Amino acid sequence: MKIEEHVDVAMQSVKGMESSELPYGFSERVVGKLRLQNRNNVRSLYTFSPLLKIAAVFILILINMVTLRLVMGTQQVVQNTSQPQFITLNDFVNDYQINDTNEELITSNTPAHE
Amino acid sequence: MEVNIQELKAGNEQAFRQLIEIYGKGIFNLCLGIIPNREDAEDLTQEVFIEAYKHIRSFREGSHIKTWLFRIALNKCYDHIKFTKRKKRHGIMQSLFDKDDNPIELPSNFAHPGITIENKEHAKALYGALASLPETQHTAFTLYEMQGMDYKQIAETMSVSVSAVESLLSRARAGLRKKLHTYYTRNASS
């Protein structure tokens, strides 16, 4: 056979080709696969997408930061209000209405029962 | 026999089964025309219908469902070819010893059920040559020579003009003859 004849035969080789049949039950198989995919899709609705997970983490961090800032702010206010105000002993005595005997007790270093 | 598109869009399983029974064989033979392996073509046909089911809502009712399915099938087949080519290219031995002067790469898993044994070797060479053509020429040749479509049907399927189909077919034939000639000359001398 010459080269050209080979080429001609090759070019014609698919012309008289028989059409092939799909295997029996092919449509059922496809429908079954679709049913399975649909079921999986429904299930995946209950799981969170990666984007949603990232968003949840971000929101959590944000909430933590806001809470921390609020707590720190409150602490600062408490610290400001609890500054020492140079209370004298007389103020203390007047506030708690302590009499002279008590005053002595307070000023002396010896315990009361001795 | 026609399929009720409204029923398909509503997700009716029976209508979908009917769609597979009407167009399944055509799609399978189209896939076989591009991928000459029964198992691969069967898998691709299955994928075509699953894709069709998923995107049936985007189907415009004025157009023909067969043309739409054929387009999905062609895309699936070329994606499959690209995937297998990529896999081969990554082979270490292939990249070391691959000499790019071979005009035809014969299909390694050739198992076309519609081709007779006496035609097998020539068909294999033709499929090898077809795979090296540009996609548009490959498609035009497959639809005309293997699917028996006329120019108008091919033009509709490929979304091109009839004259473009004529041009694609003539270039495909010329390209195939050239590649086959080189292949047989080399085989005769070796």
HADDOCK unambig.tbl for C-alpha pairs under 7 A between the chains (distance, minus, plus):
assign (segid A and resid 3 and name CA) (segid B and resid 181 and name CA) 6.56 0.50 0.50
assign (segid A and resid 3 and name CA) (segid B and resid 184 and name CA) 6.09 0.50 0.50
assign (segid A and resid 3 and name CA) (segid B and resid 185 and name CA) 6.47 0.50 0.50
assign (segid A and resid 7 and name CA) (segid B and resid 177 and name CA) 6.37 0.50 0.50
assign (segid A and resid 7 and name CA) (segid B and resid 180 and name CA) 5.83 0.50 0.50
assign (segid A and resid 7 and name CA) (segid B and resid 181 and name CA) 6.16 0.50 0.50
assign (segid A and resid 9 and name CA) (segid B and resid 122 and name CA) 6.81 0.50 0.50
assign (segid A and resid 10 and name CA) (segid B and resid 122 and name CA) 4.49 0.50 0.50
assign (segid A and resid 10 and name CA) (segid B and resid 123 and name CA) 5.78 0.50 0.50
assign (segid A and resid 10 and name CA) (segid B and resid 125 and name CA) 6.98 0.50 0.50
assign (segid A and resid 10 and name CA) (segid B and resid 126 and name CA) 5.81 0.50 0.50
assign (segid A and resid 11 and name CA) (segid B and resid 126 and name CA) 6.64 0.50 0.50
assign (segid A and resid 13 and name CA) (segid B and resid 119 and name CA) 5.80 0.50 0.50
assign (segid A and resid 13 and name CA) (segid B and resid 122 and name CA) 6.41 0.50 0.50
assign (segid A and resid 13 and name CA) (segid B and resid 123 and name CA) 5.40 0.50 0.50
assign (segid A and resid 14 and name CA) (segid B and resid 123 and name CA) 6.44 0.50 0.50
assign (segid A and resid 14 and name CA) (segid B and resid 146 and name CA) 6.51 0.50 0.50
assign (segid A and resid 15 and name CA) (segid B and resid 145 and name CA) 6.19 0.50 0.50
assign (segid A and resid 15 and name CA) (segid B and resid 146 and name CA) 6.36 0.50 0.50
assign (segid A and resid 17 and name CA) (segid B and resid 114 and name CA) 5.50 0.50 0.50
assign (segid A and resid 17 and name CA) (segid B and resid 115 and name CA) 5.77 0.50 0.50
assign (segid A and resid 18 and name CA) (segid B and resid 114 and name CA) 4.75 0.50 0.50
assign (segid A and resid 19 and name CA) (segid B and resid 29 and name CA) 6.40 0.50 0.50
assign (segid A and resid 19 and name CA) (segid B and resid 114 and name CA) 5.98 0.50 0.50
assign (segid A and resid 20 and name CA) (segid B and resid 29 and name CA) 6.33 0.50 0.50
assign (segid A and resid 20 and name CA) (segid B and resid 113 and name CA) 6.50 0.50 0.50
assign (segid A and resid 20 and name CA) (segid B and resid 114 and name CA) 5.77 0.50 0.50
assign (segid A and resid 21 and name CA) (segid B and resid 25 and name CA) 6.06 0.50 0.50
assign (segid A and resid 22 and name CA) (segid B and resid 25 and name CA) 6.06 0.50 0.50
assign (segid A and resid 27 and name CA) (segid B and resid 17 and name CA) 5.83 0.50 0.50
assign (segid A and resid 27 and name CA) (segid B and resid 20 and name CA) 5.82 0.50 0.50
assign (segid A and resid 27 and name CA) (segid B and resid 21 and name CA) 6.71 0.50 0.50
assign (segid A and resid 30 and name CA) (segid B and resid 46 and name CA) 6.07 0.50 0.50
assign (segid A and resid 34 and name CA) (segid B and resid 50 and name CA) 6.67 0.50 0.50
